[in-house]
């Protein structure tokens, strides 16, 4: 299973279970990667998640561990990323040039699978530019 997360300059990934920015290019990138896939999502994140057409959503239950053999992507939230970090094979991190204060910081990936490949993408919040520094 792969993970995908967006983080701003201050280390926040969200506020009130939502993104704090609207980077069109980052959203397109998310759609391209996850389109047609099975996505694992945590309870709080799914409460505010808009409909994501052409994706199958699997809800993670906090005190249970899902069989992830048929799941392509972990799309959040923080606790779900941390729970499944040991088995992630790839982690795609979008860095958003934004300085908003949120209520949810980047997950603690101290237990990240040591063989996990990390891909970094950089976007401006409004005039989105993209650089992959894999």
Secondary structure by P-SEA (a helix, b strand, c coil): cbbbbccccccccccccccccccaaaaaaaaaaaccbbbbbcccccccccccccbbbbbbbccccccccccccccccaaaaaaacccccbbbbbbbcccccccccccccccccccbbbbbbbbccccbbbbbcc
